[in-house]
Amino acid sequence: MTKNVMDLQVLTAEQLVARTMHLLSRAATIGVCQGRVRALIQHLECVASENTLDPAIRSTSEQLLADWRAAQLEEFGQPEKPVSH
């Protein structure tokens, strides 16, 4: 598990959604880079799997996750596999 994923686990569900919205906004206003896309995908994965959130939020996150994974592949190629520690 990467440090970024571990950091996401200590957030409340609402904080996680807020950070995800922030990343989405930054991608829209500033643009994308590999790091921003990777962070956004990690956040969307967490939101989509957070059982305490409303199903509509989880469902939307799953749809956005599919879109962002496709964009990542198109823009940057196949993502690197995370290194296991």
N, C-alpha and C positions, 0 to 999 in steps of 0.2 A: 504494500500500500504506500502510495507516495505521500509526502508531507502535505501537499495541497488537498488531497482527498481526506487525510486525517484532520486537517484544519476545518474542513467542511462539516465533519461529523460533530463538532462541538457547537455548531450554530443552531439556533432555534429554526424551525421550519420557516417562520416569517423572515428571519434574517437571511436565510438561504434564498428565498424568493426575491428579496430586496437586492441581494448581490447579483443574482442572475439577471434581474431587470437592469441593473447598472451596466453589466457587461453587454447586454443586448443594445442598450442605448449607446454605449461607447463604440460598438461595432457599426451602428448606424450613422453616428455623427463623425467619427474619426476614421473608421475603416477597420479592416481586418488584417491581422498578422497571424502567423502560426501560433504564437503563444496565446493570443486573445481567443482564437478559435478553440484551441485545446482547453483553455480554462472554461470557456462557455459550455463546451460539450460536457466537461466534468460536472459543472453546476447543473446543467439540464438533466444529466443522469441521476444526480442526487434528488432533484425536485421530482422527477418522474417516479422515483422509487420511495418517496416519503409518504408513508401511509397515513400520517396525520393531516395531510393536506386534502383539500376538496378534490374529488375525482376529476372535475373539469380542469383544474390546474395541472394535475398529473397527466391527463390526457393531452392537453395542449403542449406540455413539456415534451411528451413522447413524440408528438408531431414535429415540434421544433427541432428536437434532437435528430430526427431522421433528415430534416432539411439541412441542418448544420453539418452533419456527417457527410452528406452528399457534397456540400459546398467545400468542405475540407478536402475531400478526395479530388474534386475538380481543380481547386486552386493550388493545393500543395502536394498532391499525390497521397499515396498510402501512408497513414501515420505510423510513426515508429512505435514498436511495442514498448510498454513501460519496463524498466529494469526491475527485476525482483530482488529484494534485499533479504 
